[in-house]
Amino acid sequence: FAWDAPTFDFGKIEQNKPVTHEFKFTNTGKVPLVITNVQASCGCTTPAWSKEPIPPGGEGFIKATYNAASMGAFNKTVTVMANVENGFMQLSIKGEVVQQPQ
């Protein structure tokens, strides 16, 4: 994997408004990259990802949607399992959920 950025900061987001970030990557290996699973650190984050094998030099994505239900700061991880050296890669999202304007 060569990631555009493995961490994303949403900054301040409004409560009860889910937000999504798309992590983009390039397969820098010599064989097709196969993502076998993507798991979020909590039920408040829903992942989506490239399902087809990514050829060498090809690009793919991991989307992380955070349900901003609880007030306060958050820092969540998304673990990407794939046919890479260590078997997985961790991405992270963070930010602060604030009250909606009245």
N, C-alpha and C positions, 0 to 999 in steps of 0.2 A: 504494500500500500504506500502511496505517496498522497498524503492528505493536504487539502487546501489549508485546513486548520483543524486540529483534533479537539479544540475547545471552543464553545460559543457562549457569549454573555448576552442574554436578552435585555439586560438592564432592568428598568422598572416596567412591569407589565400589570395590567388591570386584572383584578380578581374576577374569576368566572369567565375569562376570555382565553381559551386555549391558544397557544402559540406554537409554531412549527419552524424548525431550522433544518435545512438540507445540507448535510456534510457531503462534500464531493471528493472523490479520490481517483487516482490513476493507478492502473496495474503496472508496476515497474518490474515485475518478475518475468520469467521466461516461459511460464506455463499459464493457462487460463486460471483466473482467480475465482474460486467458488466460495460464496458466503453460505455457510450451512445453517446459521441461526444468528439472531440479534436479540439480545435480552436487556431490558431496562432494569435499573436498580429498584424500581418501585412501580406499583400499578398506576401511578399518576402520569407515567410517560409511556407513550405508545410508539413503537418503532415500525418503520417500513423500509424496504431495501431492494436493491437490484437482485432479482431472482435468477437471472440467466448468468452463466459463467462469463467473466469479463476477460477478453483476450489480452495478451501482452500489449501494452500501450493504450488499451481501452480505458474508458471512464465509467464509473458507477456512482451510486449514491446511497446514503443512509439518511432517512428522515426521522427526526425525533419530534413528536408532538407532546408538549407538556400541558396538562390540565391544571390551570392556575386556580385551584380551589382554596388552598390554605394561604393565609396571609404570612408575609415574612420572606426571609432569604431562602433560596434553595440552591442545591448543588447536587446534580444527579449524574449518574454514569450510564452509558449504553455500551454493552460489551458485544463486540462483533466477532463471531466465531467463523474462521475461514482456514483455507489451506495455506497458511503463512507460517513462518519460522516458529513462533511461540504458540501457534494455534488460535490466538485471539488478539484483539486490539481494543483498547478502551477509549471511548469518546466521552466528553462531558459537556453538560449544559448547566448554566447557572443564571441567576438573576434574583429579582426581588418582586414579590407580589404585593401590590399596593391596592388600597380601597378605590373602588370606582368613584369618579367625581359625581357629586350629587346634582 
